[in-house]
Amino acid sequence: MSKYEVVIGIETHVQLATKSKLFCGCNNDSRTAEPNTNVCPVCLGFPGALPVLNAAAVELALRAGHALNAYDQAKQFHTKFDRKNYFYPDSPMNYQITQFDEPIIGGGYVEFPLAGATKRVGVTRAHLEADAGKLIHPVGTDYSLVDLNRAGTPLLEIVSEPDMRSAAEAKTYAQELYNLMRYARVSDADLYYGNMRFDVNVSLRPAGTKEFGTRTESKNLNSFRAVAGVVEYETKRQADLLDRGETIRQETRGWDEAKQKTVSQRGKEEAHDYRYFPEPDLPPLVITEKKLQEAKKSITELPNDIRAELAKAKIPAREAEALIANPSAATMWLQVAIENPEHSRFALNWLIGDRVRLEEEQKQSLAESSISAASLSGVGQLIADGKLSSTNAKLLLSYLWKDTVDPVAGAEKLELLQNSDSSTLEKIVDEVIAAHPQPVADYRAGEAKVLGFLVGQVMKASKGQANPPMVNAILKRKLEA
């Protein structure tokens, strides 16, 4: 047993899925834009340019609050914006518009399954703020470039309680927060483009004590693997320092993915260093009970709702989490499970299996395809009726990915329907038996495995349209007569 206990808290920056920035009309999506093209006098910090609050960003933040269990008792409340003052090259205003003492989300929690139990991590607060720009450091040069396309992007910063005690808990919390923001349609949460970034705070304290140790903050992590890596590395690094009688320095650190280690960047600032004061150009905001209810109604299922249904269907946890990782797939499965429960297992297998391959092949997500819960259930029904083999079901769904035709019509067009006409199958079986006397003799001599070869020959002769169970039954009857 370790003599130290690790204490972990995570601050998560979530880019809200609005069309425009938080305080101006500039495009919020700069993934493919040339540097410094999605900008205007407001996000460039020109003197006299005034901010105007984006109402859609407020609505998305309220959705996030419900997903974080922050508004269980929906009551009208008051929130406001503040100026966080600091100088950095990617901040043209020399301050950030954020929220300090009256955030839009004042508390909450995230619950998720872990190692057969349920873990709850408290949320201290979540506040709206405008993002800074981006510094670019060209390799081999002694200068940096500034791209302000990201300046003014609407962020929701979610601050957890220091409730996590291991790398596994920190990683799973980050994954669940990622799921929640996508299910509530708060953010695209594209980790590659930094739409969701994690700042991980780690400290150690002697096991059994309550007082927190000195923490370090590793910033701008954009993968769950990095979150776990930071916790593991910082735990070992800090323990080694403490064992040598040295002190932990409160500082900001960065994550070196290639070396799998954290590196020191600068001393950690405190709240008083930023000289917060109320934003004079934005009036306080009153969030009404009606607005809170509207935000709640706009959310359908959340991850734990899907988990409950999967548990009722006795789906193993590993398969359940594979499905939950894709909100579109999980929502489609839930619709099938409610409307056609007899096809829920078939739907699950396809959604966590072949669907992934098709998305990669087609360069298209399930939500962008022509597949619906109804078409998926229709294919399941064809299999249940013995009209479609599992192999042909995959072919049919590949076709339906791009075409909205009825599954039966699609199967007929592709000639995938199985032949269950016993007289036709008996004729084909007779022809196969006559054409392969040696395998027939081997089977009658006790080599049961030969049956598979003969079934294959019947399937080949029928161009794959024979019903396999019927072929098996007819072959056995004739061979054993």
C-alpha positions as CSV (number, residue, x, y, z in Angstrom):
1,M,0.0,0.0,0.0
2,S,1.3,3.4,-1.0
3,K,2.1,5.9,1.8
4,Y,0.7,8.7,-0.4
5,E,-2.8,9.3,-1.6
6,V,-3.2,11.1,-5.0
7,V,-5.8,13.8,-5.2
8,I,-7.0,14.8,-8.7
9,G,-9.2,17.6,-10.0
10,I,-9.9,18.4,-13.7
11,E,-10.8,21.7,-15.3
12,T,-12.4,21.1,-18.7
13,H,-12.8,23.7,-21.5
14,V,-15.7,22.8,-23.8
15,Q,-16.1,24.7,-27.0
16,L,-19.9,25.4,-27.5
17,A,-21.5,24.3,-30.8
18,T,-22.7,27.8,-31.8
19,K,-22.5,29.2,-35.3
20,S,-20.9,32.4,-34.1
21,K,-18.5,33.5,-31.4
22,L,-19.5,34.4,-27.9
23,F,-19.6,38.2,-28.2
24,C,-19.5,38.9,-32.0
25,G,-20.8,37.5,-35.3
26,C,-17.6,35.9,-36.5
27,N,-17.7,32.2,-37.5
28,N,-17.1,29.9,-34.6
29,D,-15.6,27.1,-36.8
30,S,-12.0,28.0,-37.8
31,R,-10.8,24.4,-38.4
32,T,-10.1,25.1,-42.1
33,A,-9.8,28.9,-42.1
34,E,-6.6,30.7,-43.0
35,P,-5.0,32.4,-39.9
36,N,-6.6,35.7,-38.8
37,T,-9.6,35.5,-41.2
38,N,-12.4,34.8,-38.7
39,V,-11.9,38.0,-36.9
40,C,-13.5,41.5,-36.4
41,P,-13.0,44.6,-34.3
42,V,-14.6,42.9,-31.2
43,C,-12.4,39.8,-31.1
44,L,-9.3,41.8,-32.2
45,G,-9.9,44.1,-29.2
46,F,-10.1,47.3,-31.1
47,P,-10.9,50.4,-28.9
48,G,-14.6,51.2,-28.7
49,A,-15.8,47.8,-30.0
50,L,-18.5,46.5,-27.7
51,P,-19.4,42.8,-27.0
52,V,-22.9,41.5,-27.5
53,L,-23.8,38.2,-25.8
54,N,-24.6,35.2,-28.0
55,A,-28.0,33.9,-26.7
56,A,-27.4,30.4,-28.2
57,A,-24.3,30.0,-26.1
58,V,-26.4,30.7,-22.9
59,E,-28.9,28.0,-24.0
60,L,-26.2,25.5,-24.6
61,A,-24.6,26.2,-21.2
62,L,-28.0,25.6,-19.6
63,R,-28.3,22.3,-21.4
64,A,-24.8,21.4,-20.0
65,G,-26.1,22.4,-16.5
66,H,-28.9,19.8,-16.7
67,A,-26.5,17.2,-18.0
68,L,-24.3,17.9,-15.0
69,N,-27.2,17.6,-12.5
70,A,-26.9,21.2,-11.6
71,Y,-30.5,22.3,-12.0
72,D,-32.4,19.6,-10.1
73,Q,-34.5,22.3,-8.6
74,A,-35.1,24.7,-11.5
75,K,-35.4,28.2,-10.0
76,Q,-34.7,31.6,-11.5
77,F,-31.2,32.9,-10.7
78,H,-28.8,35.7,-11.5
79,T,-25.4,35.4,-13.3
80,K,-22.9,38.0,-14.6
81,F,-19.7,38.4,-16.5
82,D,-16.3,39.6,-15.2
83,R,-12.9,40.7,-16.6
84,K,-9.9,38.5,-15.9
85,N,-6.9,40.8,-16.4
86,Y,-3.6,39.4,-17.8
87,F,-1.2,40.1,-20.6
88,Y,-0.3,37.4,-23.1
89,P,0.4,37.8,-26.9
90,D,-2.7,35.7,-27.9
91,S,-5.1,38.0,-25.9
92,P,-5.5,41.2,-27.8
93,M,-7.7,42.9,-25.2
94,N,-5.2,42.2,-22.4
95,Y,-8.2,40.7,-20.5
96,Q,-10.6,37.8,-20.8
97,I,-14.4,38.1,-20.5
98,T,-15.3,35.3,-18.2
99,Q,-17.4,34.6,-15.0
100,F,-16.0,34.7,-11.5
101,D,-18.2,34.8,-8.5
102,E,-21.6,34.2,-10.2
103,P,-21.2,31.5,-12.8
104,I,-24.0,30.1,-14.9
105,I,-23.6,26.7,-13.3
106,G,-22.9,26.8,-9.6
107,G,-22.5,23.1,-8.8
108,G,-23.5,19.5,-9.8
109,Y,-21.9,16.1,-10.3
110,V,-21.0,13.4,-12.9
111,E,-21.8,9.8,-12.2
112,F,-20.2,6.9,-14.2
113,P,-19.6,3.1,-13.8
114,L,-16.1,2.1,-12.9
115,A,-14.8,-1.4,-11.9
116,G,-18.3,-2.7,-11.2
117,A,-19.3,0.3,-9.0
118,T,-20.7,3.8,-9.5
119,K,-18.3,6.7,-9.1
120,R,-19.6,10.2,-8.4
121,V,-17.3,13.3,-9.1
122,G,-18.6,16.6,-7.9
123,V,-18.7,19.7,-10.1
124,T,-17.7,22.8,-8.2
125,R,-18.9,25.2,-11.0
126,A,-19.0,25.8,-14.7
127,H,-18.7,29.2,-16.3
128,L,-18.9,30.9,-19.7
129,E,-15.9,32.6,-21.1
130,A,-14.3,33.8,-24.4
131,D,-11.3,31.8,-25.6
132,A,-7.9,33.4,-26.4
133,G,-6.1,33.1,-29.7
134,K,-3.4,30.6,-30.6
135,L,0.4,30.9,-30.6
136,I,2.2,29.1,-33.4
137,H,5.9,28.2,-32.9
138,P,7.5,27.4,-36.4
139,V,10.1,24.7,-36.1
140,G,13.7,25.9,-36.4
141,T,12.8,29.6,-35.8
142,D,13.3,32.0,-32.9
143,Y,9.9,33.7,-33.2
144,S,6.2,32.9,-32.6
145,L,3.1,33.7,-34.7
146,V,-0.3,34.7,-33.4
147,D,-3.6,33.4,-34.9
148,L,-6.6,35.1,-33.5
149,N,-9.3,33.0,-35.3
150,R,-10.0,31.2,-32.0
151,A,-10.2,34.5,-30.0
152,G,-13.7,35.0,-28.7
153,T,-14.8,31.4,-29.2
154,P,-17.5,30.5,-26.6
155,L,-16.2,28.1,-23.9
156,L,-17.8,26.5,-21.0
157,E,-15.1,25.8,-18.3
158,I,-16.2,22.9,-16.1
159,V,-14.3,22.7,-12.8
160,S,-14.5,19.4,-10.9
161,E,-14.1,18.8,-7.2
162,P,-10.8,17.1,-6.2
163,D,-12.7,13.8,-5.9
164,M,-10.6,11.5,-8.1
165,R,-7.9,9.2,-6.7
166,S,-6.4,7.3,-9.6
167,A,-5.5,7.6,-13.3
168,A,-8.4,5.3,-14.1
169,E,-10.9,7.5,-12.3
170,A,-9.5,10.7,-14.0
171,K,-9.6,9.1,-17.5
172,T,-13.1,7.7,-17.1
173,Y,-14.4,11.0,-15.7
174,A,-13.0,12.8,-18.8
175,Q,-14.6,10.2,-21.1
176,E,-18.0,10.6,-19.3
177,L,-17.8,14.4,-19.5
178,Y,-17.1,14.0,-23.2
179,N,-20.1,11.7,-23.6
180,L,-22.4,14.1,-21.7
181,M,-21.5,17.1,-23.8
182,R,-22.2,15.3,-27.0
183,Y,-25.4,13.6,-25.8
184,A,-26.7,17.0,-24.6
185,R,-25.6,18.5,-28.0
186,V,-23.6,21.1,-26.2
187,S,-20.4,20.6,-28.2
188,D,-19.0,18.7,-31.1
189,A,-16.2,17.8,-28.6
190,D,-13.7,17.2,-31.4
191,L,-10.6,16.3,-29.4
192,Y,-8.3,16.6,-32.4
193,Y,-9.3,20.2,-33.0
194,G,-9.2,21.1,-29.3
195,N,-13.0,21.5,-29.0
196,M,-12.5,19.9,-25.6
197,R,-9.3,20.4,-23.5
198,F,-8.5,19.1,-20.1
199,D,-6.3,20.8,-17.4
200,V,-5.4,18.1,-14.8
201,N,-4.5,19.1,-11.2
202,V,-2.5,16.5,-9.2
203,S,-1.3,16.6,-5.6
204,L,-0.2,14.0,-3.1
205,R,-0.8,13.8,0.6
206,P,0.2,11.3,3.3
207,A,-2.3,8.4,3.3
208,G,-5.1,8.9,5.9
209,T,-4.7,12.7,6.1
210,K,-7.2,15.3,5.1
211,E,-5.1,18.3,4.2
212,F,-4.3,18.8,0.5
213,G,-0.8,18.8,-0.8
214,T,0.7,21.3,-3.2
215,R,-0.8,20.8,-6.7
216,T,0.6,21.1,-10.2
217,E,-1.6,21.8,-13.2
218,S,-0.9,20.2,-16.5
219,K,-2.7,22.1,-19.2
220,N,-4.3,21.7,-22.6
221,L,-4.6,17.9,-22.8
222,N,-6.7,16.7,-25.7
223,S,-6.9,12.9,-25.2
224,F,-8.0,10.6,-22.5
225,R,-4.7,8.7,-22.7
226,A,-2.9,12.0,-21.9
227,V,-5.1,12.6,-18.9
228,A,-4.2,9.2,-17.5
229,G,-0.5,9.6,-18.4
230,V,-0.3,13.0,-16.6
231,V,-1.7,11.5,-13.4
232,E,0.6,8.5,-13.5
233,Y,3.7,10.5,-14.2
234,E,2.9,13.3,-11.7
235,T,2.1,10.8,-9.0
236,K,5.5,9.1,-9.4
237,R,7.4,12.4,-9.8
238,Q,5.9,14.0,-6.8
239,A,6.3,10.9,-4.7
240,D,10.0,10.8,-5.6
241,L,10.5,14.4,-4.6
242,L,8.7,14.0,-1.3
243,D,10.7,10.8,-0.5
244,R,13.9,12.9,-1.0
245,G,12.6,15.5,1.4
246,E,12.0,18.1,-1.3
247,T,9.0,20.3,-1.7
248,I,6.5,20.3,-4.5
249,R,6.4,23.6,-6.5
250,Q,2.9,24.9,-7.4
251,E,3.3,25.4,-11.1
252,T,1.8,25.0,-14.6
253,R,3.2,22.1,-16.5
254,G,2.9,20.8,-20.1
255,W,2.6,17.2,-21.4
256,D,5.2,15.8,-23.7
257,E,3.4,13.1,-25.6
258,A,6.5,11.7,-27.2
259,K,8.4,11.3,-23.9
260,Q,5.3,10.5,-21.8
261,K,6.3,13.1,-19.2
262,T,5.3,16.5,-17.9
263,V,7.6,19.5,-18.2
264,S,7.7,22.7,-16.2
265,Q,6.3,25.8,-17.9
266,R,5.7,28.6,-15.4
267,G,4.6,29.4,-11.8
268,K,0.9,28.9,-11.1
269,E,-1.2,32.1,-10.8
270,E,-3.7,32.6,-8.0
271,A,-7.2,34.3,-8.4
272,H,-6.0,37.6,-6.9
273,D,-3.2,37.9,-9.6
274,Y,-5.9,38.4,-12.3
275,R,-7.7,41.4,-10.6
276,Y,-11.2,40.3,-11.4
277,F,-13.9,43.0,-11.6
278,P,-17.4,43.0,-13.2
279,E,-17.5,43.4,-17.0
280,P,-18.8,47.0,-17.5
281,D,-19.9,46.4,-21.1
282,L,-22.3,43.5,-20.4
283,P,-25.4,43.8,-18.1
284,P,-26.1,41.1,-15.6
285,L,-28.1,38.1,-16.9
286,V,-31.3,36.7,-15.3
287,I,-31.9,33.0,-16.1
288,T,-35.7,32.4,-15.7
289,E,-37.3,29.2,-14.7
290,K,-38.9,29.0,-18.1
291,K,-35.5,29.1,-19.8
292,L,-34.3,26.3,-17.5
293,Q,-37.3,24.1,-18.4
294,E,-36.9,24.7,-22.1
295,A,-33.2,23.7,-21.9
296,K,-34.2,20.5,-20.0
297,K,-36.8,19.6,-22.6
298,S,-34.3,19.9,-25.4
299,I,-32.2,17.0,-24.0
300,T,-33.4,13.5,-24.8
301,E,-31.3,10.5,-23.5
302,L,-28.1,10.8,-21.6
303,P,-25.4,8.1,-21.2
304,N,-26.8,6.7,-18.0
305,D,-30.3,6.4,-19.5
306,I,-28.9,4.3,-22.3
307,R,-26.9,2.2,-19.7
308,A,-30.1,1.5,-17.8
309,E,-31.8,0.1,-21.0
310,L,-28.7,-1.9,-21.9
311,A,-28.7,-3.4,-18.4
312,K,-32.3,-4.4,-18.8
313,A,-31.4,-6.2,-22.0
314,K,-28.5,-7.9,-20.1
315,I,-25.9,-6.5,-22.4
316,P,-22.3,-6.9,-21.0
317,A,-20.6,-3.7,-19.8
318,R,-17.9,-3.8,-22.5
319,E,-20.4,-3.9,-25.3
320,A,-22.6,-1.3,-23.6
321,E,-19.7,1.2,-23.4
322,A,-18.7,0.5,-27.0
323,L,-22.3,1.5,-28.0
324,I,-22.5,4.5,-25.7
325,A,-19.3,5.9,-27.2
326,N,-21.3,6.9,-30.2
327,P,-24.5,9.0,-29.4
328,S,-26.1,8.4,-32.8
329,A,-25.6,4.6,-32.5
330,A,-26.9,4.5,-29.0
331,T,-30.0,6.6,-29.8
332,M,-30.7,4.3,-32.8
333,W,-30.3,1.2,-30.7
334,L,-32.6,2.6,-28.0
335,Q,-35.3,3.3,-30.6
336,V,-35.0,-0.3,-31.9
337,A,-35.0,-1.7,-28.4
338,I,-38.2,0.2,-27.5
339,E,-40.1,-0.4,-30.8
340,N,-38.8,-3.8,-31.8
341,P,-37.1,-5.4,-28.8
342,E,-36.8,-8.8,-30.6
343,H,-34.2,-7.2,-32.9
344,S,-32.2,-5.3,-30.3
345,R,-29.4,-7.8,-30.1
346,F,-29.0,-7.8,-33.9
347,A,-29.0,-4.0,-33.9
348,L,-26.4,-3.9,-31.2
349,N,-24.0,-6.2,-33.0
350,W,-24.2,-4.2,-36.2
351,L,-23.9,-0.8,-34.4
352,I,-20.8,-1.7,-32.5
353,G,-19.3,-3.8,-35.3
354,D,-20.0,-3.3,-39.0
355,R,-21.2,0.2,-38.5
356,V,-17.7,1.3,-37.5
357,R,-16.2,-0.2,-40.7
358,L,-18.8,1.5,-42.9
359,E,-18.2,4.9,-41.3
360,E,-14.5,4.5,-42.2
361,E,-15.1,3.2,-45.7
362,Q,-17.8,5.8,-46.6
363,K,-16.0,8.7,-44.7
364,Q,-19.4,9.5,-43.3
365,S,-21.0,9.2,-39.9
366,L,-24.0,7.1,-39.0
367,A,-26.0,10.3,-38.5
368,E,-25.2,11.4,-42.1
369,S,-26.1,8.0,-43.6
370,S,-29.5,6.8,-44.8
371,I,-29.7,4.1,-42.2
372,S,-32.6,4.5,-39.7
373,A,-33.9,2.6,-36.7
374,A,-36.8,1.4,-39.0
375,S,-34.5,0.1,-41.7
376,L,-32.3,-1.6,-39.1
377,S,-35.3,-3.3,-37.6
378,G,-36.5,-4.3,-41.1
379,V,-33.3,-6.1,-41.8
380,G,-33.5,-7.8,-38.4
381,Q,-37.0,-9.0,-39.3
382,L,-35.8,-10.5,-42.6
383,I,-33.2,-12.5,-40.7
384,A,-35.8,-13.6,-38.1
385,D,-38.1,-14.7,-40.9
386,G,-35.3,-16.8,-42.5
387,K,-35.3,-14.7,-45.6
388,L,-31.8,-13.2,-45.2
389,S,-28.5,-14.7,-44.0
390,S,-26.3,-12.8,-41.5
391,T,-23.7,-12.3,-44.3
392,N,-26.3,-11.0,-46.7
393,A,-27.6,-8.7,-44.0
394,K,-24.3,-6.9,-43.9
395,L,-24.3,-6.5,-47.7
396,L,-27.9,-5.1,-47.5
397,L,-27.0,-2.6,-44.8
398,S,-24.0,-1.5,-46.8
399,Y,-26.4,-0.8,-49.7
400,L,-29.0,0.9,-47.4
401,W,-26.2,3.2,-46.0
402,K,-26.5,5.3,-49.2
403,D,-30.1,4.4,-50.3
404,T,-33.4,5.0,-48.4
405,V,-35.3,2.1,-50.1
406,D,-37.3,-0.4,-48.0
407,P,-35.1,-3.3,-46.8
408,V,-37.2,-5.9,-48.7
409,A,-37.0,-3.9,-51.9
410,G,-33.3,-3.5,-51.4
411,A,-32.8,-7.2,-50.8
412,E,-34.8,-8.1,-53.9
413,K,-32.8,-5.7,-56.0
414,L,-29.5,-7.2,-54.9
415,E,-30.9,-10.7,-55.1
416,L,-30.0,-11.4,-51.4
417,L,-33.2,-13.1,-50.2
418,Q,-32.9,-16.7,-49.2
419,N,-34.7,-19.4,-51.1
420,S,-36.9,-21.4,-48.6
421,D,-38.8,-23.3,-51.3
422,S,-38.3,-26.9,-50.1
423,S,-39.0,-28.5,-53.5
424,T,-36.4,-26.2,-55.2
425,L,-33.9,-26.9,-52.5
426,E,-34.5,-30.7,-52.6
427,K,-33.7,-30.6,-56.3
428,I,-30.4,-28.7,-55.8
429,V,-29.5,-31.1,-52.9
430,D,-30.1,-34.1,-55.1
431,E,-27.9,-32.7,-57.8
432,V,-25.0,-32.0,-55.3
433,I,-25.3,-35.5,-53.8
434,A,-25.1,-37.0,-57.3
435,A,-22.1,-34.8,-58.3
436,H,-20.0,-35.7,-55.1
437,P,-20.2,-39.4,-54.5
438,Q,-16.9,-39.6,-52.5
439,P,-17.9,-36.9,-49.8
440,V,-21.3,-38.6,-49.6
441,A,-19.6,-42.0,-48.9
442,D,-17.3,-40.4,-46.4
443,Y,-20.2,-38.8,-44.5
444,R,-22.1,-42.1,-44.4
445,A,-18.9,-43.8,-43.1
446,G,-19.0,-41.5,-40.1
447,E,-17.0,-38.3,-41.2
448,A,-19.6,-35.8,-40.0
449,K,-17.4,-32.8,-40.9
450,V,-17.9,-33.5,-44.6
451,L,-21.5,-32.1,-44.2
452,G,-20.0,-28.6,-44.2
453,F,-18.5,-29.2,-47.6
454,L,-21.8,-30.4,-49.1
455,V,-23.7,-27.5,-47.5
456,G,-21.2,-25.1,-49.2
457,Q,-21.7,-26.8,-52.6
458,V,-25.5,-26.3,-52.2
459,M,-25.0,-22.7,-51.3
460,K,-22.7,-22.2,-54.3
461,A,-25.2,-23.9,-56.6
462,S,-28.0,-21.6,-55.3
463,K,-25.8,-18.5,-55.7
464,G,-25.9,-18.0,-51.9
465,Q,-29.7,-17.8,-51.8
466,A,-30.5,-21.1,-50.2
467,N,-31.7,-21.1,-46.6
468,P,-28.8,-22.7,-44.7
469,P,-30.8,-24.3,-41.9
470,M,-33.1,-25.9,-44.5
471,V,-30.2,-27.1,-46.5
472,N,-28.7,-28.7,-43.5
473,A,-31.9,-30.5,-42.6
474,I,-32.6,-31.7,-46.2
475,L,-29.0,-32.9,-46.6
476,K,-29.0,-34.8,-43.3
477,R,-32.3,-36.4,-44.1
478,K,-31.2,-37.6,-47.6
479,L,-27.7,-38.7,-46.5
480,E,-29.0,-40.7,-43.6
481,A,-32.0,-42.3,-45.4
